[in-house]
Amino acid sequence: MRRSTIIRAVALATAATLAVGGCTGTEQQSSGGTDGRVAFLDYGDFGGGSNPQANYNPYLDATRLGATDYVFEQLIVYDKFACEAKPWLATEYAWKDPKTLVWTLRDGVKWNDGKPFTADDVVFTYELLKQHKALDTTGIWRYLGAVQATDPKTVTMTFTEPGAAAFTLFGEIKIVPKHVWSGVPDPVTFTNAEKPVGTGPFTVKAFNPQQLTLGRNPDYWQADKVRVDEIRFHKADGGGQVDQLKLSRGEYDHNAMFVPDIKKAYVDRDPEHNHYWYPPGGSISFYMNLTKVPFNDTAFRKALLTAFNRQEIADKAQLGYVKPASQTGLVVPGQADWISKDIPDQGVLGFDAAKADAALAAAGYRKNGQGKRLGKDGKPIAFTFRTPGEWTDWVQAGKIIVGNLTALGFDVRQEGPTPETYEADRAAGNYDTLLGVHGGSCNMFRNFQEPLASDQSAPIGQKAASNFVRWNDPRTDQLIDTLRTATDESAQKAAVADLTKVMVDEVPMIPLWYGAKWFQYRTARAVGWPSEENPYAAPGDNLLIITNLKPATAAK
């Protein structure tokens, strides 16, 4: 089954953050498993393409190897399922005012070469990104004005404008040691291949083009929580047949890839130990060109809320791996606390064609004697629906969507342009209806600003940044601006709750299902993996996961 590139991007990003690659040397056998720990865990691919090279520069996203996720750490770590910031290299943070953020750093942290971690390392890291814009892949210096060390354990950041909207970015920026990187001639090309120095729970132990081995850092500041001696990553075929066979045989303790029939191919082979959890990511939504009739009519859009059989799409087009999405635009249940309490069932709507039919008629869109749905001008309503022809799961979903709309009397023609044409026409507004992806992150500002803010739109024929439906609403803009400036979580939640009501009451788009985050794990060696029953982290939250794993034998 060929996945859409957007959905695959979610899966590949997850796989990349869960993978590792690296340094120089040869494979060594673990002598671990001491003191009640797991001797080793086998993970999937470590990145680097078909000819992986040692690259532990955490800022070179295109070429770095995933070992950086275990060698380097950041000020905070996000649980990306519940969207909660966890103290990490910083124990506290406080906003003195909307433009001033103060961090208190953790005591007793050392780099893996034994030198102490201080505020100078944090300041150096952020200045490094400022001086070398190619390394600032998160764009943090779009917001920052200055970063200063008040004392060895305190860092003060000032922003050029209210900085709340940038806060989640701090969970992405790896801190590097000043005493190593200050001597690097060109940090943009520096691969950091020899014994990378970090504060993280693992060090690079051995590497060859087929396997990378990480070894537990015994001097890690929370070493008592790391119960795994080695992590072994293996060069793979990107989720192809070889990888799927190895997964089915139980050769991986953890992987993150698409498998056509995960229950049959994996779970049923060892139901006691083989498990998977595919938590929801961004919303795949029915986009309507809001500059066109009848999509510019709020009553028409609201009438369509129950028109789509979301469960059938999830079961048939998405193989049962995903769940229907909330109309709020947020990911539930993880982000349910941000939804207005006035919205029932967390905004998840069922399929009710009769209700949609009645609502359309009540809004002035009746059927003629032949069952054709008529516009307010008395003419049959006809429009196109687009999905890239190469994205077979979306094409299958599109057939269900078109079938639902046809049953309501609309004349809908499904089109399958190339991905390039689809993306260009979507940006320019040259479409009637299509599928689009939005949200899914822990940055609530971006979750709503990108698809809904008027400054992200453009006139028809011009390329919009991300507001492809051309939603233009002063109240929405005001709420998004509140999110941009609010540092207090209660104020943020109030603004988001009102934005979820905009989604439900005004229907700028109609979320249908969530993209899946692939996550397979075995409990033969280790337990404590995040799961639907214990969603303490999302796939890709590597530091949270590795500090929660325990030997399977200790759990019995």
C-alpha positions as CSV (number, residue, x, y, z in Angstrom):
1,M,0.0,0.0,0.0
2,R,1.6,3.3,-1.0
3,R,1.1,5.9,1.7
4,S,0.7,9.6,1.0
5,T,3.8,11.5,1.4
6,I,2.3,13.7,4.1
7,I,1.3,10.7,6.2
8,R,4.6,9.0,5.4
9,A,6.4,12.2,6.5
10,V,4.8,11.7,10.0
11,A,5.9,8.1,10.0
12,L,9.4,8.7,8.7
13,A,9.9,11.6,11.1
14,T,8.9,9.3,13.9
15,A,11.2,6.6,12.6
16,A,14.1,9.1,12.2
17,T,13.8,10.3,15.8
18,L,13.6,6.7,17.0
19,A,16.6,5.6,15.0
20,V,20.3,6.1,15.6
21,G,23.5,6.0,13.6
22,G,27.0,6.9,14.0
23,C,30.7,6.9,14.9
24,T,33.7,4.7,14.0
25,G,34.7,1.3,15.2
26,T,33.5,-2.2,15.0
27,E,30.6,-4.0,16.6
28,Q,31.2,-5.2,20.2
29,Q,29.2,-7.7,22.2
30,S,27.5,-6.4,25.3
31,S,28.8,-7.4,28.7
32,G,25.7,-5.7,30.1
33,G,22.7,-7.0,31.9
34,T,24.4,-6.3,35.2
35,D,22.7,-4.9,38.3
36,G,19.3,-6.0,37.1
37,R,19.4,-4.2,33.8
38,V,18.5,-5.2,30.3
39,A,21.7,-6.4,28.5
40,F,20.7,-4.9,25.1
41,L,17.7,-3.9,23.0
42,D,17.5,-4.1,19.2
43,Y,16.0,-1.2,17.4
44,G,15.4,-0.4,13.8
45,D,17.2,1.8,11.3
46,F,19.7,4.4,12.2
47,G,19.4,6.7,9.2
48,G,22.2,8.0,7.0
49,G,20.8,6.8,3.7
50,S,22.2,3.9,1.7
51,N,25.8,4.7,2.7
52,P,25.6,5.9,6.3
53,Q,28.5,8.0,7.6
54,A,29.4,9.0,11.1
55,N,27.6,12.3,11.8
56,Y,26.6,13.4,15.3
57,N,26.0,17.1,14.7
58,P,22.5,17.4,16.2
59,Y,21.6,20.4,14.0
60,L,22.3,18.8,10.6
61,D,18.8,17.4,10.1
62,A,19.4,16.2,6.6
63,T,22.4,14.0,7.4
64,R,22.7,13.5,11.1
65,L,22.3,10.1,12.7
66,G,19.8,9.5,15.4
67,A,22.3,8.8,18.1
68,T,22.0,12.5,18.8
69,D,18.7,11.8,20.5
70,Y,20.5,9.8,23.2
71,V,23.8,11.7,23.4
72,F,22.5,15.2,23.6
73,E,19.7,16.7,25.7
74,Q,17.6,19.9,25.9
75,L,16.3,22.2,28.6
76,I,12.9,20.6,28.6
77,V,11.5,17.5,27.1
78,Y,7.9,17.3,25.8
79,D,5.5,14.5,26.3
80,K,4.1,15.0,22.8
81,F,1.0,12.8,23.5
82,A,-0.4,15.0,26.4
83,C,1.7,18.0,25.3
84,E,3.3,18.5,28.7
85,A,6.7,20.0,29.2
86,K,8.9,18.0,31.5
87,P,11.9,19.6,33.3
88,W,15.2,18.2,32.0
89,L,18.5,20.1,31.9
90,A,16.5,22.9,33.4
91,T,14.5,22.3,36.6
92,E,12.4,25.4,36.3
93,Y,11.4,28.2,34.0
94,A,9.5,31.4,34.7
95,W,8.2,34.3,32.6
96,K,9.2,37.6,34.2
97,D,7.1,39.3,31.5
98,P,5.9,38.2,28.0
99,K,9.3,39.0,26.6
100,T,11.6,37.6,29.3
101,L,12.1,33.9,30.2
102,V,14.3,32.8,33.0
103,W,15.7,29.2,33.2
104,T,17.1,27.5,36.3
105,L,19.5,24.8,35.4
106,R,19.9,21.4,37.1
107,D,22.7,20.8,39.6
108,G,25.1,17.9,39.2
109,V,24.9,17.5,35.4
110,K,28.2,16.5,33.7
111,W,29.2,16.1,30.1
112,N,30.2,12.5,29.3
113,D,33.8,13.6,29.4
114,G,33.5,14.5,33.0
115,K,33.3,18.3,32.7
116,P,30.5,20.2,34.4
117,F,27.5,21.5,32.5
118,T,26.9,25.2,33.1
119,A,24.9,28.1,31.9
120,D,27.8,29.1,29.6
121,D,27.1,25.9,27.6
122,V,23.4,27.0,27.1
123,V,24.4,30.5,26.1
124,F,27.1,29.2,23.7
125,T,24.6,26.8,22.1
126,Y,22.0,29.5,21.4
127,E,24.7,31.9,20.2
128,L,26.0,29.2,17.9
129,L,22.6,28.9,16.2
130,K,22.4,32.7,15.9
131,Q,25.8,32.9,14.3
132,H,25.2,30.0,11.9
133,K,21.7,30.3,10.6
134,A,21.9,27.0,8.8
135,L,22.0,25.3,12.2
136,D,18.9,27.1,13.4
137,T,16.5,24.6,11.9
138,T,13.7,25.4,14.4
139,G,13.9,29.1,13.6
140,I,14.3,30.1,17.3
141,W,16.1,33.3,16.4
142,R,13.1,34.6,14.7
143,Y,11.8,35.2,18.2
144,L,14.9,35.6,20.4
145,G,16.7,38.9,21.0
146,A,19.4,37.8,23.5
147,V,20.5,34.9,25.7
148,Q,22.5,35.6,28.8
149,A,24.0,33.7,31.8
150,T,22.9,35.5,35.0
151,D,25.0,33.0,37.0
152,P,26.3,29.4,36.5
153,K,22.8,28.0,37.0
154,T,20.6,30.7,35.5
155,V,19.9,31.7,31.9
156,T,17.8,34.7,30.9
157,M,16.3,34.9,27.4
158,T,14.7,38.0,26.0
159,F,12.5,38.0,23.0
160,T,11.9,40.6,20.3
161,E,8.2,40.2,20.8
162,P,6.1,38.1,23.2
163,G,7.7,34.7,23.2
164,A,5.0,32.2,24.3
165,A,4.4,31.0,20.8
166,A,8.1,29.8,20.6
167,F,8.2,28.0,23.9
168,T,7.7,24.4,22.5
169,L,10.8,25.0,20.3
170,F,13.0,24.7,23.4
171,G,12.1,21.0,23.6
172,E,13.8,20.5,20.2
173,I,17.2,22.3,20.7
174,K,20.0,20.1,21.8
175,I,22.6,21.7,24.1
176,V,26.2,21.2,23.1
177,P,29.4,21.6,25.1
178,K,31.2,25.0,24.8
179,H,34.6,23.4,25.6
180,V,34.3,21.2,22.5
181,W,32.4,23.2,20.0
182,S,34.1,26.6,20.6
183,G,37.2,25.1,18.9
184,V,35.3,23.9,15.8
185,P,36.3,25.9,12.7
186,D,33.1,25.3,10.8
187,P,30.1,24.1,12.9
188,V,27.9,23.8,9.7
189,T,30.1,21.1,8.3
190,F,31.3,19.6,11.6
191,T,30.2,15.9,11.8
192,N,31.3,15.4,15.4
193,A,32.2,11.9,14.5
194,E,34.8,11.1,17.2
195,K,33.4,10.3,20.6
196,P,30.6,13.0,20.7
197,V,30.4,14.7,24.0
198,G,26.9,15.1,25.4
199,T,24.9,15.0,28.7
200,G,22.7,12.2,27.6
201,P,22.0,8.7,28.9
202,F,24.1,7.0,26.2
203,T,27.5,7.3,24.4
204,V,28.5,6.0,21.0
205,K,30.1,2.6,21.6
206,A,30.6,1.1,18.1
207,F,29.6,1.6,14.5
208,N,29.8,0.0,11.1
209,P,27.6,0.5,8.1
210,Q,25.2,-2.2,9.3
211,Q,24.9,-1.6,13.0
212,L,25.4,1.1,15.5
213,T,25.7,0.3,19.2
214,L,25.1,2.8,22.0
215,G,26.4,2.1,25.6
216,R,24.9,3.3,28.8
217,N,26.5,6.3,30.4
218,P,27.1,5.3,34.0
219,D,27.7,8.9,35.0
220,Y,24.4,10.2,33.6
221,W,22.6,12.6,36.0
222,Q,19.7,10.2,36.3
223,A,21.5,6.9,35.6
224,D,19.4,5.1,38.1
225,K,16.5,5.4,35.6
226,V,18.4,4.0,32.7
227,R,18.0,0.2,33.0
228,V,19.3,-0.7,29.5
229,D,23.1,-1.3,28.9
230,E,23.1,-1.2,25.1
231,I,20.9,-0.1,22.3
232,R,21.7,-1.7,18.9
233,F,20.4,-0.1,15.8
234,H,20.4,-2.0,12.5
235,K,20.6,-0.8,8.9
236,A,17.3,-1.6,7.3
237,D,15.3,-1.3,4.1
238,G,13.0,1.5,5.2
239,G,10.1,-0.7,6.3
240,G,10.2,-3.0,3.2
241,Q,9.9,-6.7,3.1
242,V,13.2,-7.5,4.9
243,D,12.4,-5.2,7.7
244,Q,8.8,-6.5,8.1
245,L,10.1,-10.1,8.1
246,K,12.6,-9.3,10.9
247,L,9.9,-7.6,12.8
248,S,7.6,-10.6,12.5
249,R,10.4,-12.9,13.7
250,G,10.8,-10.8,16.9
251,E,14.3,-9.6,16.0
252,Y,13.4,-6.0,16.9
253,D,12.6,-5.0,20.5
254,H,11.3,-1.8,18.9
255,N,10.6,-0.3,15.5
256,A,8.5,2.4,13.8
257,M,7.3,1.5,10.4
258,F,4.1,0.9,8.4
259,V,3.1,-2.8,8.2
260,P,0.0,-3.8,6.0
261,D,-1.6,-6.2,8.5
262,I,0.2,-5.6,11.9
263,K,-2.0,-8.0,13.8
264,K,-1.4,-11.0,11.5
265,A,2.2,-10.2,10.6
266,Y,3.3,-9.3,14.1
267,V,1.0,-9.5,17.0
268,D,-0.4,-13.0,16.3
269,R,3.1,-14.5,16.0
270,D,3.7,-13.8,19.7
271,P,0.6,-12.3,21.4
272,E,2.3,-12.3,24.8
273,H,5.2,-10.1,23.7
274,N,4.5,-8.4,20.4
275,H,2.5,-5.2,20.7
276,Y,1.9,-2.0,18.8
277,W,0.5,1.5,19.5
278,Y,-0.4,3.9,16.8
279,P,-1.4,7.2,18.5
280,P,-2.9,10.0,16.5
281,G,-1.0,12.7,14.7
282,G,-2.2,15.6,12.6
283,S,-5.8,15.8,11.3
284,I,-6.5,14.9,7.7
285,S,-9.4,17.2,6.8
286,F,-12.0,17.9,4.1
287,Y,-10.8,21.3,2.7
288,M,-13.4,23.5,1.0
289,N,-12.5,26.6,-1.0
290,L,-14.2,29.2,1.1
291,T,-14.1,31.8,-1.6
292,K,-16.6,29.7,-3.7
293,V,-20.3,29.1,-3.5
294,P,-21.7,27.1,-1.7
295,F,-18.6,26.6,0.5
296,N,-18.7,30.3,1.6
297,D,-22.0,29.6,3.5
298,T,-21.5,28.6,7.1
299,A,-24.9,26.8,7.2
300,F,-23.9,24.7,4.3
301,R,-20.6,23.7,5.9
302,K,-22.2,22.9,9.2
303,A,-24.7,20.7,7.4
304,L,-21.9,18.5,6.2
305,L,-20.5,17.8,9.6
306,T,-22.2,14.4,9.9
307,A,-22.1,13.7,6.1
308,F,-18.9,11.7,6.2
309,N,-18.4,8.1,7.4
310,R,-15.2,8.7,9.3
311,Q,-15.2,5.2,10.8
312,E,-15.4,3.6,7.4
313,I,-12.5,5.7,6.2
314,A,-10.5,4.6,9.2
315,D,-11.3,1.0,8.8
316,K,-11.1,0.5,5.0
317,A,-8.9,3.2,3.7
318,Q,-6.6,3.3,6.7
319,L,-6.7,-0.4,7.6
320,G,-8.1,0.3,11.1
321,Y,-4.9,1.9,12.2
322,V,-6.3,5.4,12.9
323,K,-9.3,7.0,14.5
324,P,-11.9,9.6,13.5
325,A,-10.6,13.1,14.1
326,S,-12.2,15.7,16.4
327,Q,-13.9,18.6,14.7
328,T,-12.0,20.9,17.1
329,G,-8.8,20.5,15.1
330,L,-7.1,19.1,18.2
331,V,-5.8,15.6,18.8
332,V,-7.9,13.6,21.3
333,P,-7.7,12.2,23.8
334,G,-4.2,13.7,24.4
335,Q,-5.3,17.4,23.9
336,A,-8.8,17.1,25.3
337,D,-8.1,19.4,28.2
338,W,-7.8,22.3,25.7
339,I,-11.2,21.8,24.2
340,S,-14.2,23.9,25.2
341,K,-16.3,22.1,27.8
342,D,-19.4,23.1,25.8
343,I,-18.4,20.7,23.0
344,P,-19.8,17.1,23.5
345,D,-17.8,14.0,22.9
346,Q,-14.5,15.9,22.6
347,G,-15.7,17.1,19.2
348,V,-15.8,13.6,17.5
349,L,-18.8,13.3,15.3
350,G,-20.6,10.2,14.1
351,F,-22.0,9.5,10.6
352,D,-25.6,10.5,10.1
353,A,-26.6,11.0,6.5
354,A,-30.2,11.7,7.4
355,K,-29.2,14.5,9.7
356,A,-26.9,16.0,7.1
357,D,-29.7,15.7,4.5
358,A,-32.2,17.5,6.8
359,A,-29.6,20.2,7.7
360,L,-28.9,20.9,4.0
361,A,-32.5,21.3,3.2
362,A,-33.1,23.5,6.2
363,A,-30.1,25.7,5.0
364,G,-31.8,26.1,1.6
365,Y,-30.2,23.3,-0.3
366,R,-33.0,21.1,-1.3
367,K,-33.2,18.2,-3.8
368,N,-35.1,18.2,-7.1
369,G,-37.3,15.4,-8.3
370,Q,-34.3,13.5,-9.6
371,G,-32.6,13.6,-6.2
372,K,-30.1,16.2,-7.3
373,R,-29.0,18.7,-4.6
374,L,-29.7,22.2,-5.7
375,G,-28.0,25.5,-4.8
376,K,-29.8,28.6,-3.8
377,D,-29.8,29.6,-7.5
378,G,-31.9,26.5,-8.2
379,K,-29.1,24.8,-10.2
380,P,-27.6,21.3,-9.3
381,I,-24.5,21.6,-7.2
382,A,-21.5,20.1,-8.9
383,F,-17.8,20.3,-7.8
384,T,-14.5,18.4,-7.9
385,F,-12.7,16.6,-5.1
386,R,-9.0,16.1,-5.4
387,T,-6.5,13.6,-4.0
388,P,-3.1,12.9,-5.4
389,G,-3.5,9.9,-7.7
390,E,-0.3,8.3,-6.3
391,W,-1.5,8.3,-2.7
392,T,-3.5,5.2,-2.7
393,D,-4.8,5.4,0.9
394,W,-6.1,8.9,0.2
395,V,-7.6,7.8,-3.1
396,Q,-9.5,5.0,-1.3
397,A,-10.6,7.5,1.4
398,G,-11.7,9.8,-1.4
399,K,-14.0,7.1,-2.9
400,I,-15.8,6.9,0.4
401,I,-16.0,10.7,0.7
402,V,-17.4,11.1,-2.8
403,G,-19.8,8.2,-2.2
404,N,-21.1,10.0,0.9
405,L,-21.5,13.2,-0.9
406,T,-23.1,11.6,-4.0
407,A,-25.7,9.9,-1.7
408,L,-26.7,13.4,-0.5
409,G,-27.4,14.4,-4.1
410,F,-24.2,16.3,-5.0
411,D,-22.5,15.8,-8.4
412,V,-18.9,15.2,-7.3
413,R,-16.0,14.3,-9.6
414,Q,-12.9,12.8,-8.0
415,E,-9.7,13.9,-9.6
416,G,-6.2,12.4,-9.1
417,P,-3.5,15.0,-10.1
418,T,0.2,14.5,-9.4
419,P,1.4,15.4,-5.9
420,E,3.2,18.5,-7.4
421,T,0.0,19.7,-9.1
422,Y,-2.1,19.0,-6.1
423,E,0.2,21.0,-3.8
424,A,0.5,23.9,-6.2
425,D,-3.2,24.2,-6.8
426,R,-4.0,23.9,-3.1
427,A,-1.6,26.7,-2.3
428,A,-3.0,28.9,-5.0
429,G,-6.6,28.1,-4.2
430,N,-7.3,26.5,-7.6
431,Y,-9.6,23.8,-6.3
432,D,-13.2,23.2,-5.1
433,T,-12.5,20.6,-2.4
434,L,-9.6,18.4,-1.4
435,L,-7.8,16.8,1.6
436,G,-5.3,18.7,3.7
437,V,-3.3,18.1,6.9
438,H,-3.0,20.4,9.8
439,G,-2.2,20.5,13.5
440,G,-1.0,17.6,15.6
441,S,1.8,19.4,17.3
442,C,2.1,20.6,20.9
443,N,2.4,24.2,19.8
444,M,-1.1,25.4,20.1
445,F,-0.3,28.7,18.4
446,R,0.9,26.9,15.2
447,N,-1.9,24.4,15.4
448,F,-4.4,27.2,14.7
449,Q,-2.3,29.9,13.2
450,E,-1.1,27.9,10.2
451,P,-4.4,26.7,8.9
452,L,-6.6,29.6,10.0
453,A,-4.8,32.9,10.4
454,S,-5.5,35.5,7.7
455,D,-1.8,36.4,7.4
456,Q,-1.2,32.8,6.3
457,S,-3.7,33.2,3.4
458,A,-3.4,34.9,0.0
459,P,-5.8,36.0,-2.8
460,I,-6.9,33.3,-5.1
461,G,-4.1,32.7,-7.7
462,Q,-1.4,33.6,-5.2
463,K,0.5,31.1,-3.1
464,A,-0.8,30.9,0.5
465,A,1.6,30.1,3.3
466,S,-0.6,27.5,5.0
467,N,-4.2,28.8,5.2
468,F,-5.2,27.0,2.1
469,V,-9.0,27.3,2.7
470,R,-8.7,31.1,2.7
471,W,-10.4,31.5,6.1
472,N,-10.6,35.2,7.0
473,D,-12.2,36.0,10.4
474,P,-11.2,38.9,12.7
475,R,-12.3,37.0,15.8
476,T,-10.1,34.0,14.8
477,D,-7.1,36.3,14.3
478,Q,-7.7,37.9,17.7
479,L,-7.7,34.6,19.4
480,I,-4.6,33.5,17.6
481,D,-2.8,36.7,18.6
482,T,-3.8,36.0,22.2
483,L,-2.1,32.7,21.9
484,R,1.0,34.4,20.5
485,T,1.4,36.6,23.5
486,A,-0.1,34.7,26.5
487,T,2.5,33.2,28.8
488,D,-0.1,32.0,31.3
489,E,-1.4,28.5,30.5
490,S,-5.0,29.4,31.7
491,A,-5.1,32.3,29.2
492,Q,-3.7,30.0,26.5
493,K,-6.3,27.4,27.2
494,A,-9.1,29.9,27.2
495,A,-8.0,31.1,23.7
496,V,-7.7,27.6,22.4
497,A,-11.1,26.6,23.8
498,D,-12.7,29.6,21.9
499,L,-10.8,28.5,18.8
500,T,-12.2,25.0,19.1
501,K,-15.7,26.6,19.2
502,V,-14.8,28.4,16.0
503,M,-14.0,25.1,14.4
504,V,-17.3,23.6,15.5
505,D,-19.6,26.6,15.0
506,E,-18.0,28.1,11.9
507,V,-16.5,25.0,10.2
508,P,-13.6,26.4,8.3
509,M,-12.7,22.8,7.5
510,I,-13.9,19.3,8.5
511,P,-11.4,17.0,10.1
512,L,-12.0,13.3,9.2
513,W,-9.2,11.1,10.6
514,Y,-5.8,11.3,12.2
515,G,-2.6,10.3,10.7
516,A,-0.9,7.5,12.6
517,K,2.4,7.5,14.4
518,W,3.9,4.0,13.9
519,F,5.2,2.3,17.0
520,Q,5.9,-1.5,17.5
521,Y,7.5,-2.9,20.6
522,R,8.3,-6.3,22.3
523,T,8.1,-7.0,26.0
524,A,10.3,-10.1,26.0
525,R,13.3,-8.2,27.3
526,A,11.9,-4.8,28.5
527,V,8.6,-3.5,29.7
528,G,7.4,0.0,30.4
529,W,6.9,1.1,26.8
530,P,4.3,3.8,26.2
531,S,1.0,2.4,25.1
532,E,-2.7,3.2,24.8
533,E,-3.1,2.0,28.4
534,N,-0.1,4.0,29.6
535,P,0.4,7.0,27.2
536,Y,3.1,8.7,29.2
537,A,4.9,9.7,26.0
538,A,4.5,9.6,22.3
539,P,6.6,7.7,19.7
540,G,9.8,9.6,19.3
541,D,9.9,10.9,22.9
542,N,13.1,8.9,23.2
543,L,14.5,10.3,26.5
544,L,11.2,9.8,28.3
545,I,10.9,6.3,26.9
546,I,14.4,5.1,27.8
547,T,14.1,6.4,31.3
548,N,10.9,4.4,31.8
549,L,12.0,1.0,30.5
550,K,12.7,-1.9,33.0
551,P,13.8,-5.5,32.6
552,A,10.9,-7.8,31.8
553,T,12.1,-10.2,34.4
554,A,11.9,-7.6,37.1
555,A,8.3,-7.0,36.3
556,K,7.3,-10.6,36.9
